[in-house]
């Protein structure tokens, strides 16, 4: 079997987030009370969408096969059958959806709920017929895991040929149905302008959807040719295009419909509007509970990660394990500091501030909290520099074992931490006692309780009333804003450049085998989320930086500000999860520990029960 292409692995997190949002959109549409969204077209669209998500969830499990540690044979075979079944279901569903769009303008054709249910049920069952081939064909097992059909017996060629014929028929039927849709639209334009515009949007959506599915069909034909001809180069290219083609086919449905159908977009915006009116008090209670949960899970998971690094690190990791230990240790430190500080945001139209919501809270503690998140930007670049040197200049890796070099890195981290701390002490101190009382009143209004004077203030316009002091900008908080922005703008582009250069070096290195190349790509993928680069954990830093910047323009949202601090608390927890899941030694080590505990419990219980046997 060919190795998993690197871009397929990179798309893992993007596809997971996209599928989650797609599922949310489908649920909102399905529970809508609007009559238009209860038509046969949208019922079939929802069914197709869930089938499309089924394809993607299967692909996430399949392409990240190594993430599913110790999968049994039956589990892998079921994944394969389920994923291919969803693939066929999604495309079969498109035809009656086109037919429903074609027949909606006609008043003499009525789609009853029973008819729609029967069609959806049949469309989920009929594609199973094609997969009965799995029951009679030999499969290829490697080390107890499913690795595709057996190419030696011709199973791959036969199965891919079946798929090719299916998509050929699909393309012909899909194009024909679209021609009928265009013809009916021309007749409809002469009778009802309003209904014509409504159906024109659906027709354009159907045509766009068909075009993307035809692209998918061509991709399958190319895959069939690659297997039948045994052309490894074409196979690599086809597999490399897989995430792009699957994404185009699945997510284009959502994007095109959202842009063309006013009813579906209005339903989505209405749902977001309902969320907007959720009481601030209820939201703050929820966020506070989430923050407590993330502290416990983040603290435990990072301690577990430290144990796994010490116990199960392999020789291939080398000194890289020490970097992982530094990250896990600092993430534990972040979780503890966040829990001790318990920061709560106090947004206003003239600046951004937060308070330490503890009885012992004080301004120095708030300033200290603001400085702890400056060090991860240094760790980010050191981490990616290590990955780059591993491929480009392996002889420089020895520096990470040099005591002077390690001391220099530690000194740089301590210096950045202290420099940011003293900058916060100087530039974020409240102007006077009146300003402290003002933010205490704002906190009391939002959280319905009192707080001490430990307020971190970035009030760009010192008076609460905007521009009431002649529009004079306070330079102290503005200077702190500039320092923070320089740190971010200098760090993230450098990290991006290092990640891209490392990725290029891995692909172009000629002295690496496919196994070693895949190993380095997997570590690079793990390094990016671990560093907070291009991924969900970095959203907390993004929200915090965005909050302190938009306040300069008198833009603020209490809910968004509160959410930013909670996302920051999630960073250590998500960091540990990503490392444990993506790093095979630690993932397998954790599973080994769990299995050993189960076996130990069985061993202990057996003698206990045997004492009661006569």
N, C-alpha and C positions, 0 to 999 in steps of 0.2 A: 504493500500500500504506500501511496505517496505521503510525505509529511504534510501536516496542516500548514497551509500558507500563512505567512506572518500577518498579512492584512486581515485574514479571517479572524485571527486571534485578537487583533487590535479592535475590530468591530464588535467584539463580544459585549463590552459595557454599553456601547452606543445602541446596539440592537436591543439589549435588555431594557434600557430606559425607554426606547421608542415603543417597544411592545407594551410596556406598562401603561404609557400614555394612550396608546391606541385602544387598549382594553377599557380604560376609563372612559374614553370617548364613546365606545360602543355601548357601554352600560348606561351612559347618560342618554344616548339616543333611544335605546330600547325601553327606558322607563319614562320617556317623554309622553305627555298627554296630547300633543298636537296631532290632529287628524292626518295631516299630510305625512307625518313621520310614521304612521301606522299603515301605510299603503304596502302592497306586495313588494314594490321595489325596495323599500327600506328594510322590510323584514328579511328579504333575501340579501341585502347589503350587510346587515348585521350578522347573518349566518356566515356569509363569505368572510367577513372581517374576523370572526372568531376562528374560522378555519385557517385564515392567513396567519393569525397569531399562533395557532397550533403548529404551523410550519416553522415559524421562527423559534418558538420555544424548543421544538425538536432540534433545530439547527444549533441553538445555543448549547444544548446538551451534547450534540454530536460533535461539533467542532471543538468544544472544550471537553473532549472525551477524557482527557487526563484529569480533569477536575472531578470526575465521577470516580473516585478511588474505589478499587476492589469491586467493580460492577460485575455481577454474575452474567453468565451466558444468556440466560433467559431475559434478563433485564435489557441487555444490549440489543438482542434480537427484537424485543418488543419496541424499543425505541426506534429501530430502523423501520419496522412495519408501520408504527404509528405515524412517524414523520412523513413517510411516503404516502400514506393514506390521506393525511391532512393536505398534502400537496395536490393530490388529485381532487379531493373534495373542493378545495378552493377554486380550482379552475372549472370543474363541472358546474359549480354554482353560478358562475358568471353567465352561462348561456340562458337559463330561465330568468335571470335578472335582466338580461337584455330583452328577452321575450316579454317580460312584464312591462318593461319600459315601452316596448313597441305596442302593446295592447292597451295601455292605460288610456290613450286618447279615444279609444272606441268604447261607446256606452253599452254595446251589446255583449261584452265579455265581462263577467264578474268573477273575481278571484275570492272565493270564500275562505274563511280561516282554516277550514278542514283541508281544502286544496293546498293552501300554502304550507300547512304543517306536513302534509303527505309529500309534497315536493322536497321540502327540506330534509325530511327523514330519509327519503329515497336517495337524495343526493349525498347523504352521509354513508349510506349503505352500499350503493352501487359501486363506488370506487374500490371496495374491498375485494370485488371479484378479480380485478387485475392483480391483487396481491396474494391470491391463492397460489401464485407461482412460488412464493416463499415456502409453501408447505412441501413442495416436491423437489426443490432445487437444493443441491448441497451448498452449505455455507462455509466460509473460511474462518476458522478459529485460530487465533494466535495468542498463546499464553492465557488461555481461558477467556478471551474477550472476542467479541464479534468484530471482524475486520473486513467485512464486505463479502460479496459472493465469490465463489471459487472461479477465478479466471481460467484455470487449467481445464475445466470441464465445459467452458463456453457459457457458463451461467451469466456472466456479466454482459456479454454481447447480446444474449437473448433478452435479458431483462431491459437493457438499454434500448433495444430495438422496439420492445413493446411500448416503452415510454415515448420513443420517437414517433411511432404511429399514432399514439394517443394525442400528442401535441399537434401533429399534422392535421388530424381531424378537428381538433379544437380550433386551430387557426382558421380553417375553412369555414366552420360554422360561425365563429365569432365575427369574421368579416362579413359573411352573408347577413347575419342578424343586424349588423350596423347599417348595411345598405337599406334594409327594410325600415329601420328607424329613421333614416334620413328621408326616405320616401314618404313615410307617414307624417313627418314633420312638415313637409311641403304642403300637404293637404290640410294639415291643422292650421297653418299660418293664415289660411283664407277664412277660417271660421271663428276662432277665438284668439285674440292677441295675448290676453293674460295667460291662458292655459298654454299657448304656444311658447311663451317665454319660460314658463315653469318647466315644460317638457324639454325645451331646448337645452337647459342647463343639465338635466339628467342625461340627455342624449350625448352632449359633449363629454360628460363624465364617462359614459359608457364607451365612447370611442377612444378616449384617452386610456381607459383601463384596458381595452382590448389591445391597443398598441403596445403597452408595457408587457402584457402577457404574450404577445407575439415575440417580443424580444426574449422573453423567458423560453419560449418554444425553440427559438434559434439557438439559444444557449444549450438546451438539451440535445439538439441535433449535433452540435459541435462536440458535446460530451460523448454521444453515441459513436461518432466518427473516431474520436480519440481512443476509445476503448477497443473498437473493432480494428483500427489500424495499428494500435500499439505505439502510437506516437507520444512519447513521454513529454516532449516539449509542449505539445498542444494540451495534454492533460494538465500540466502545471499552469498554463495560461487560463484554461477553463476554470480550474479550481480557484485561481486567483481572482477571477471575475465573479465568483459565486456570491459573495456578500453584496456586491453592488447590484447584481441582477435581482437577487432575492429582495433586497431593500427597495429597489425600484418597483418591483411587482406588487409588493405588499403595501408599502407606505404611500405609494402614489394614489391608491384608492382614497385614503384618508385626506390627503392634501388637496386633490382635485375636487372631491366632493365638498370639502370645507370651503373652498374658494368659490365654487359655482352654485352651491345650494344655499340660498339665504335662510331657509328654515333650519337646516342643521347647524349652521354657524350661529344663528340667533339662539338656538337651544343651548349651545355650548356657552355662549356669553351670559345667558340667563343663569346657568348653573354657577358660573364664576361670580355673578352678581349676588347670588344667594350666599356664597361663601364670604363675600365682602361684608354682609350684614350679620355674620356671626359675632356675637358679643365679644368685646375685647377681654372681658373677665374670663369667659369660658376658654378662649384661646390661650390666655396666659396660664391658666390652670393646666391645660393640656401640655403646653410647652415645658412647664416646670416639672411635670411628671416624666416627660421624655428626657429632660436633662438629667434627672436622677437615675433613670434606667441606663442612659449612655455612660454615666460615670461608673456604675457598677460593672457593666459589661466591658467597657473599655479597660478598666483597671484589671479585671480578671483575665481578659483575653491577652493583654500585653504581658502580664506575668506568665501566662501559659506559653506565649510565643518565646519569651526568654528561656523558658525551660526546654522548649522544643529545639531552639537554636543550639543550646548547650548539649542536648542529648542526641539529636538526629542530624546535625550538619554533616554533609559529605565532604570528601577531599576536593571534589570539583569546585566547591564554593570558595575554598581558600580563605584569604583574609576578608572576603566579602561578608562572611558571617559576623565579623566584628562591627561592620557598618550596620548590619541588621540589628545587632544588639544595641547599638547607640540609638537607632530609631525607636526600638521598642522601649528602651529606658526613658527616652525623652517623651514618648507618647504617654507613658505611665505618669511622668512628672506633669504633663499638660492636664491629664485627667484629674489629678489630685489638686492642682492649682485652681482649675475651673470650679471644682466642687467646694473648695475652701472659700473662694471669692464669691461664688454664686452671683455673677453679674446680671443686672437687669437694665435694659436700655431705657433712656428717657429722651425720646426724639422731640424736637421742636422745629419751628419754621426758620430758625436762625442758627442752628448748630446741632451737634450730636453729643450726647453724653450717656454715661452709664454709671451705675452705683453698685457698690458691694452690699448686697442684701444680707448682711450678717450683723449680729450684735457687736462684733469686734471690728466691723468694717471701718476703714479709714481711707483718706486720700492716697497715702503712700501705697496701700495695698491695691487700690484701683490702678495706680500708675504701674505697679509691678506686674499686674495681670496684663496690661496693654503691651508690655515688653516681651512676654514669654513667647509670643507668636512671631517674633522677628527672627529667632534662631532657625526655624524650619526652612526659611528661604536659603540660608547658608547650607544646611544639610541637603537641601534639594540639589544644589549645584555640585556639592562634593560627591553625592551619590551618583549622579549622572556622569561626572568626570571619571569616576572609578570605572563605570561601565565602558566609557569611551576608551580609556587607557587599556582596558582588558583586551580590546581588539586591535587598536591602533598602535599602542606602545606598551606591550606587556612588561617590558623591563622596568617601567616606572611604577608598577604595582608594588614593588618592594618598598617604595616610600611609605606605604601605609603600615609597614612593620617597623619603620624607623621612629625611634622615640622622639627625636627632635621635630619631625614632621607631625607626629600625633600631637605633641605639645603645642605646636603652632596652630593646628586646627582647633584644639580645645581653647587656646587663648583667643582665637578669632571669635569663637562662639560666645565666650564669656564677655569679650569686649562689646560685641553687638548687643548682647542682652543688657549689659550695664549702660551702654550709651543710649539705648532706647528708653531705659528706665529713667535716667537722669533727664533726658529730653522731655519725657512725659511729666516729670516732677516740675520742670521749669515752665513748660508751655501750656499745660492743661490745668493748671491750678485756677480755681475760681477767682474772679476779679475781687469780690468782696463778700461779706456775709449776706448782703441782699441777694446776690446771685445764687448763693447756696440755698437760701430760703425759697427762691423762685423754683429751683429744680426739685426741692423737697415737696413743694406744692404740686408740681407736675407728677411726681412719683405717687403722691397720695391720691391724686385724681385717677391715675391709671391702675394702681395696684391696691388701693383702699387700705393702706397701712402706712405707718410712719417709717422713716429711715434716718440714719445719722448723717453726718456731714462728709462721708466718704464718697464724694462725687467727682468723677472724671469728666471734665467739661471741655468741649471744643466748640465754644460759642463764638462763631465768626463775627456776629454783630451783637455786642454785649447787651443791648436792650432787647427785651423779649419782642417788642414791636419792631417789625422789620424796617430798617433804614431810618429809625427814629432819631439816630444821632448823626444826621446828615449823610447817611450812607457810608460811614466810616468803617472800614474793615479792621478788625482786631488782628494785629500781626502775630501775636503769640500762638493762637490755635492754627492760624494759617501756616506758620512756619512748621508746626508739627505735622500738618497735612502734607506739606511739600516733602518733608523727610520720609514720611510713610510712602508717598507715591514714588519717590525716587528709588526706594528700596524695592518696591514691587516692579517698577518699570525696568530696573536694571537686572533683577533676578529672573523674571519669567522669560524674557527673550533669550537670555543666556541658557537657561534650562531647555528651552525649546530647540535652540541651535545644537546643544549637546545631544539631546535625544535624537534629532534628525540625523546628525552626523554619525552617531553610533548605529542607528538603523541602517544607514547607507553602507557603513563599513562592514556590518554583519552580512549584508547581501552580497557585497563585492569581494569579500575575503575568499581567496582561492584555496587556502590551506585548511579550511574547515569542512568536515564531513556534514552530511545532512542532519545527523543526530546532534552534533555539537552546535550547528547553526540554529537548530530548533531550540536547543537548550539556552543559548545566549538570547534568542528572541524572547523566550518565555521569561527570563530574568529581567530583560529590559521592560517588558510589559508590566511585570511586578514592580519594577523600580518607579515607573511613572505614577501609578496610584499611591505607592508608598511615599513618594515625594510630594504628593498633592498636585501633580501636573496633568492637565487634560482629563480630569476625572471628577467624579462626584465628591470625594473628600475635599477637593479644593473649592467647592461651592461655598463653604463656610467662610474661607478667606475672601472670596469674591464678594459675598454679601456684606461682610464687615467693611471692606475697602469701599464698596459702592455706597454704603450708608454714610460714611464720613465725607465722601465727595459730593453727593447730591445735596447734602445739607447746605453746602456753600451757595447753592442756587435756590434756596428756600423750598426745596422739595423734600418731603419726608412722609413716611408711612409708619405708624406705630407697630402694625402687624409685621411688616417687612423687617423693621429694626429688631423686634423681638425674635423673629425667626433666624436672623443672622447669627445671634449669639448662641442659639440652640444648635445650629449647624456647626458652629465652631466646637461645641462640646461633643459632636458626633465624630469629629476627625480622628481621635485616637482609636475609637472603637472600629470604625471602618478601615482604618489603616491596618490594624491587626488581622481583621477578617481577610482583606485582600492578600496579605502576605501568606497566611496559612493556607488559603485556597489555591493560590497560584504557584507556590513553591512546593514542588512534589515531595521533597524529603520531609518537610514539616507536616504536610497533609497526611502522608502515609504514616508518619510517626504518631500523629494524633489518633488515627484509626487503629493503629497497633495498640496504643494505650487503652482505648475503649474496649477492644476485643479481649485484651489480656485481662481487664477488670471483669468482664463477663465470664471468662473461663475460670478465673480465680473464685468468683462467687459460686459457680457450679461445683468446683472442687471442694469448697468448704462445706457446702450443703450436703453433699453425698454421704460423708461419714455420719453426719448428724442424723440423717434419716435411716441409715443402716443400723443404728443402735436400737431402733424400735422393731427391727425384723427378727423374729424368733429363729 
